[in-house]
């Protein structure tokens, strides 16, 4: 009997946009985290929750884990979200 393993799938929940320099040099915060954590055997998605885009409830079951990025904001900022 053979079992088919699905590749592991993870997502970075992007909570802030990088500076233009960081975006250009490293691809932004999401890509920096993927480059740091990826071991080559899984799929990574970058979901810009900072822009109001969230995975659907159905999609949540498709992921093995989530990483929440940092941002340039802090708890004392007046950012609406």
DOVEX-47667 format. One line per 3 residues: number of its first residue (from 0); their letters; for each residue x, y, z of C-alpha. Coordinates in nm, 4 decimals. Each point is the difference from the previous one (the first is absolute). Layout:
NUM> a> X Y Z  ...
//
This chain:
0> xxx> 0.0000 0.0000 0.0000  0.1354 0.3403 -0.0976  -0.1003 0.3266 0.1550
3> xxx> 0.0208 0.3283 -0.1815  0.1426 0.2771 0.2113  -0.1062 0.3516 -0.0791
6> xxx> 0.2768 0.2586 0.0181  -0.0051 0.2064 0.3133  -0.1510 0.3442 -0.0507
9> xxx> 0.0637 0.3055 0.2155  -0.0914 0.3668 -0.0177  0.1535 0.3251 0.1138
12> xxx> -0.2680 0.2416 0.1188  0.1502 0.3309 -0.1081  -0.0811 0.2685 0.2583
15> xxx> 0.1978 0.2888 -0.1466  0.1662 0.1263 -0.3136  0.3760 0.0272 -0.0124
18> xxx> 0.1897 0.3145 -0.0858  0.0740 0.0467 -0.3711  0.3626 -0.0999 0.0643
21> xxx> -0.0944 -0.3237 0.1799  -0.2637 -0.0774 -0.2620  0.2503 0.0444 -0.2816
24> xxx> 0.2954 -0.1770 0.1637  -0.1792 -0.2884 0.1758  -0.3486 -0.0183 -0.1510
27> xxx> -0.1686 0.1335 0.3131  -0.0675 -0.1447 0.3447  -0.1983 -0.2976 -0.1272
30> xxx> 0.2668 -0.1141 -0.2423  0.2690 0.0496 0.2639  -0.1844 -0.2402 0.2316
33> xxx> -0.0557 -0.2552 -0.2755  0.3698 0.0122 -0.0908  0.0925 -0.0465 0.3657
36> xxx> -0.2391 -0.2866 0.0765  -0.0404 -0.1965 -0.3237  0.1779 -0.3332 -0.0137
39> xxx> -0.0945 -0.0749 -0.3613  -0.2590 -0.2684 0.0660  -0.3039 0.2188 0.0565
42> xxx> -0.2141 0.2698 -0.1565  -0.0219 0.3522 0.1435  -0.2624 0.2668 -0.0633
45> xxx> 0.0270 0.3633 0.1032  -0.3398 0.1405 0.0976  -0.0159 0.3816 0.0413
48> xxx> -0.2364 0.0242 0.2979  0.1191 0.3598 0.0391  -0.1999 0.0723 -0.3178
51> xxx> -0.3119 -0.1765 0.1292  0.0658 -0.3248 -0.1862  -0.0504 -0.3095 0.2159
54> xxx> -0.0146 -0.3715 -0.0769  -0.3536 -0.1340 -0.0209  -0.1184 -0.2387 0.2729
57> xxx> 0.0214 -0.2842 -0.2549  0.3605 0.0893 -0.0834  0.1056 -0.0143 0.3654
60> xxx> -0.0212 -0.3797 -0.0101  0.2483 -0.0057 -0.2897  0.2860 0.1378 0.2113
63> xxx> 0.2296 -0.1789 0.2392  0.0965 0.3242 0.1725  0.0150 0.3785 -0.0093
66> xxx> 0.2693 0.2567 0.0720  -0.1019 0.3537 0.0904  0.2439 0.2592 -0.1285
69> xxx> 0.1142 0.3061 0.1822  -0.0512 0.3520 -0.1254  0.1328 0.3516 0.0437
72> xxx> -0.3020 0.0848 0.2194  -0.0272 -0.0421 0.3741  -0.2728 -0.0042 0.2637
75> xxx> 0.0185 0.3788 0.0374  -0.0576 0.0847 -0.3678  -0.3290 0.1404 -0.1178
78> xxx> -0.0346 -0.2465 -0.2883  -0.3678 -0.0942 -0.0428  0.0477 -0.3748 -0.0061
//
